[in-house]
Amino acid sequence: MKIAIYGLGAIGGLIAARLAQAGHEVSAVARGATLQALREHGVRLAGADGVKAFPIHAEAEPAALGVQDIVVLAVKSPSLADVAHKIAPLIGPRTLVITAMNGVPWWFFEVEGKPLQGTRLRSIDPDGVLSRVIPSAQVIGCVVHIASASPEPGLIKPGFGNKLILGEPGGGDSARLQGVVEVMRGAGFEIDSAADIRRDIWYKLWGNMTMNPVSAITGATSDMILDDPLVKQYCQNAMQEAARIGEQIGCPIEQSSEERNAVTRKLGAFKTSMLQDAEAGKALEIDALVCVVREIGLLTGVATPTIDSLLGLVRLFGRSHGLYPKADC
């Protein structure tokens, strides 16, 4: 199959390498040092037996790659505005777009029979461009449960976890979903096929919408956050607010915040992706992880005082460090 990866970072790079290894025709949209590294060496995958390189066709402009069978969108939310204006040449009438991203995607309410059906999330897609160029009818939702790192452009070091959860935006099964499942399973990933991918998206968000911004603000690893009783309680208060929102949008949470934090603690002392971005001077994923939760809270009438304060703090941190240029969200 012709498969393009849009965003060849730690996750996109891992998916690209595995798909190329499985024999698919893989290309990538990349820029700067990453583009140069891909053209010189291919995407390189580090493992116990050394580093293996897989040649892929890399371009800065999607128009140079043409229409694909599958596009894996693996960018972070600050890059979505750029994606919205460039991705169209990759997408034909039969192209499937897998959204392998953190947080709430723009298409979350573009499904029939769900609460808030038809609502456009302004914190994610303020002008509606993403919805126009990537129709929700061509989307396959994806939740990534993999830790991966890219210590230098084009080099990928897999960490713990190997699971992708895939699902139709509106829920249920389909032949095209099973086709994508087989492609990704054939590339060596552990795959779950979700009955309702929206619930899996909200569940993952529920766990990382607090740890990410708190870690970025404080510079603390996950264990330090959970070891501080005041900070831990603050995070749990925000999680309880998000759980109440989930009940209103058809995404109930079946765990307690204490149980979810116990899962996080088992992962050890790790740096969240937002902390890594802050340390690297990269734009922060505030919109898709925090701002959107406040927006949905306002839409559902659920009060979010803790989430509001968390958003205010991380937004101010981002602005004062040049990592969040938006005037509002």
C-alpha positions in Angstrom: 0.0 0.0 0.0 1.0 3.6 -0.4 1.2 5.1 3.0 2.3 8.6 3.9 3.4 9.6 7.4 2.7 13.3 8.2 4.9 14.2 11.1 7.9 12.0 11.4 8.7 12.4 15.1 9.1 9.7 17.7 5.7 8.0 17.0 5.4 8.8 13.3 8.9 7.6 12.8 8.3 4.3 14.6 5.2 3.7 12.5 7.1 4.6 9.3 10.0 2.3 10.1 7.7 -0.7 11.0 5.5 -0.2 7.9 8.6 0.0 5.6 10.0 -3.1 7.2 6.7 -4.8 6.4 7.1 -4.0 2.7 4.7 -1.1 2.2 5.6 1.9 0.0 6.2 4.5 2.7 6.7 8.2 2.3 6.9 11.1 4.8 6.2 14.8 5.0 9.1 16.3 7.0 11.1 19.5 7.2 14.5 20.8 8.1 17.0 18.5 9.7 14.5 15.6 9.8 14.0 15.9 6.0 17.7 15.9 5.4 18.3 12.9 7.6 15.6 10.9 5.9 16.9 11.6 2.5 20.5 10.7 3.5 19.9 7.7 5.7 16.2 6.7 5.6 14.3 6.3 8.9 16.6 4.6 11.4 15.2 2.2 14.1 17.4 1.4 17.1 17.0 -2.0 18.7 18.8 -4.6 20.8 20.7 -5.7 17.7 21.8 -2.2 16.6 20.4 0.4 14.3 18.5 -0.6 11.1 17.7 1.9 8.3 14.7 1.8 6.0 14.6 4.0 2.9 11.5 6.1 2.5 10.5 8.9 0.1 10.6 12.2 2.1 9.4 15.5 0.9 8.8 18.9 2.5 5.6 19.5 0.5 2.7 16.9 0.4 2.0 17.8 -3.2 5.2 16.1 -4.2 3.9 12.7 -2.9 0.5 12.6 -4.4 -2.7 10.7 -3.3 -2.1 7.9 -0.8 -4.0 4.8 0.3 -3.4 5.7 3.9 -2.2 8.8 5.6 -1.0 8.6 9.2 -1.3 12.0 10.9 1.2 11.9 13.7 1.8 15.6 14.4 1.2 17.5 17.6 -1.7 20.0 17.9 0.5 23.1 17.4 1.2 21.9 13.8 -2.4 21.3 12.8 -2.9 24.8 11.3 0.0 24.0 8.9 -1.4 20.6 8.2 -4.8 22.0 7.4 -3.4 24.1 4.6 -1.0 21.5 3.1 -2.4 18.0 3.5 -5.1 18.0 0.7 -2.8 16.6 -2.1 -2.4 13.4 -0.1 -6.1 12.7 0.1 -8.2 11.2 -2.6 -11.8 10.0 -2.3 -10.7 6.6 -1.0 -7.8 7.7 1.2 -8.1 6.8 4.9 -6.5 9.2 7.5 -5.4 7.6 10.8 -5.2 10.3 13.5 -2.4 9.1 15.7 -2.4 12.1 18.0 -2.6 13.2 21.6 -5.8 14.8 23.0 -9.2 15.4 21.5 -9.2 15.4 17.6 -11.2 18.0 15.6 -13.6 15.3 14.4 -14.7 14.3 17.9 -18.3 15.5 17.5 -18.6 15.0 13.7 -20.4 11.7 14.2 -24.1 10.9 14.1 -26.1 10.0 17.2 -23.6 11.4 19.7 -24.1 14.2 22.2 -23.1 17.6 20.7 -23.3 16.2 17.2 -22.0 18.7 14.6 -20.2 20.9 17.1 -16.9 22.3 15.8 -14.2 22.5 18.4 -12.8 25.9 18.0 -9.7 25.3 20.2 -8.6 22.6 17.7 -10.1 23.7 14.3 -11.0 27.4 14.7 -11.7 28.0 11.0 -13.1 24.6 10.2 -10.4 24.0 7.6 -9.4 20.6 9.0 -13.0 19.4 8.7 -13.2 20.5 5.1 -9.9 18.9 3.9 -10.1 15.7 6.0 -13.7 14.6 5.9 -14.6 12.6 9.1 -16.0 9.9 6.8 -12.4 9.1 5.8 -11.0 9.1 9.3 -9.9 6.2 11.4 -9.4 7.1 15.0 -6.2 6.0 16.8 -5.0 6.0 20.4 -1.3 5.4 20.9 -0.1 3.5 23.9 3.6 3.5 23.0 6.6 5.4 24.4 9.1 6.3 21.8 11.9 8.8 21.5 13.8 10.5 18.7 17.2 11.5 20.1 18.2 13.0 16.7 16.4 13.6 13.4 15.3 10.4 11.7 16.5 8.1 14.5 13.8 6.3 16.6 14.3 4.6 19.9 11.2 2.6 21.0 10.4 2.5 24.7 7.8 0.7 26.6 4.4 -0.3 25.2 3.5 -1.4 21.7 -0.3 -0.9 21.5 -2.4 1.0 19.0 -6.2 1.2 19.5 -8.0 1.8 16.2 -11.7 2.6 15.6 -14.3 4.1 13.4 -15.2 7.7 14.6 -18.9 6.7 14.9 -18.1 3.4 16.6 -18.7 -0.2 15.4 -16.9 -2.4 13.0 -16.2 -2.1 9.2 -14.3 -3.8 6.5 -12.0 -0.8 6.1 -11.2 -0.7 9.8 -10.3 -4.4 9.8 -8.1 -3.7 6.7 -6.2 -1.0 8.6 -6.0 -3.3 11.7 -4.3 -6.0 9.5 -1.9 -3.5 8.0 -0.8 -2.3 11.4 -0.7 -5.7 13.0 1.4 -6.9 10.1 3.9 -4.2 10.9 4.4 -5.6 14.4 2.0 -3.5 16.5 -0.3 -4.9 19.1 -3.8 -3.8 17.9 -7.1 -3.4 19.6 -10.2 -2.7 17.5 -12.3 -0.3 19.5 -16.1 -0.5 19.7 -16.2 3.2 20.5 -12.8 5.0 19.8 -14.2 8.2 21.3 -14.3 6.6 24.8 -10.7 5.4 24.4 -9.6 8.9 23.3 -11.3 10.5 26.3 -9.9 7.9 28.7 -6.3 8.5 27.6 -6.9 12.3 27.8 -8.3 11.9 31.3 -4.9 10.4 32.4 -2.5 12.8 30.7 -4.4 16.1 30.7 -3.0 16.8 34.2 0.4 15.1 34.2 1.6 16.8 31.0 0.9 20.5 31.9 1.9 20.1 35.6 5.2 18.4 34.6 5.9 21.2 32.1 5.3 24.0 34.6 7.3 22.3 37.4 9.9 20.3 35.5 9.0 17.3 37.6 8.9 13.7 36.5 5.7 11.7 37.0 6.7 10.1 40.3 7.5 13.5 41.9 4.0 14.8 40.9 2.3 11.7 42.4 4.5 11.9 45.6 3.4 15.4 46.4 0.0 15.0 48.2 -1.2 18.5 47.4 -0.3 18.4 43.7 -1.7 14.9 43.4 -5.0 16.0 44.9 -5.1 19.0 42.6 -4.7 16.6 39.6 -7.4 14.4 40.9 -9.8 17.3 41.3 -9.2 18.2 37.6 -9.7 14.5 36.6 -13.0 14.4 38.5 -14.2 17.5 36.5 -13.2 15.8 33.2 -14.9 12.6 34.3 -18.2 14.6 34.8 -17.8 16.0 31.3 -17.2 12.5 29.9 -20.6 11.4 31.4 -22.3 14.2 29.4 -20.7 13.3 26.0 -21.1 9.6 26.0 -17.5 8.9 27.3 -18.0 7.7 30.9 -14.9 6.8 33.0 -15.1 3.6 34.9 -12.0 4.1 37.1 -11.4 6.4 40.0 -8.7 9.0 39.7 -6.7 7.1 42.4 -6.9 3.9 40.3 -5.7 5.8 37.2 -2.8 7.4 39.1 -1.8 3.9 40.3 -1.4 2.8 36.7 0.7 5.9 36.0 2.9 5.1 39.0 3.7 1.7 37.6 5.4 3.4 34.7 8.1 4.7 36.9 9.8 8.1 36.9 9.3 9.4 33.3 9.2 12.8 31.6 5.9 13.5 29.9 5.9 14.5 26.3 5.0 18.1 27.2 7.9 18.3 29.6 10.2 17.0 26.9 8.8 19.7 24.5 9.3 22.4 27.1 12.9 21.4 27.7 13.5 21.3 23.9 12.0 24.7 23.4 9.1 23.3 21.3 5.5 24.6 21.2 3.3 23.0 23.8 0.2 20.9 23.1 -2.0 23.0 25.3 -5.0 23.2 23.0 -5.7 19.5 22.4 -5.0 18.5 26.1 -6.4 21.2 28.3 -8.0 24.0 26.4 -10.4 21.7 24.5 -11.5 20.1 27.9 -12.5 23.6 29.1 -14.3 24.2 25.9 -16.3 21.0 26.1 -17.1 21.8 29.8 -18.6 25.1 28.7 -20.6 23.3 26.0 -22.0 20.8 28.5 -22.5 23.1 31.4 -20.0 21.2 33.6 -18.1 23.5 36.0 -14.3 23.2 35.6 -12.6 25.5 38.2 -9.6 23.2 38.6 -9.1 22.7 34.8 -9.5 26.5 34.3 -6.7 27.2 36.7 -4.5 24.5 35.2 -5.1 26.0 31.7 -4.4 29.5 33.0 -1.1 28.4 34.6 0.3 26.3 31.7 -0.9 28.9 29.1 1.0 31.6 31.0 4.0 29.4 31.4 4.0 28.7 27.6 3.7 32.4 26.8 6.4 33.6 29.1 8.8 31.0 27.7 7.8 31.6 24.0 6.2 28.2 23.7 2.6 29.2 23.3 2.1 32.1 20.9 -1.7 32.2 20.9 -3.5 35.2 22.4 -6.3 33.0 23.7 -7.7 29.5 23.5 
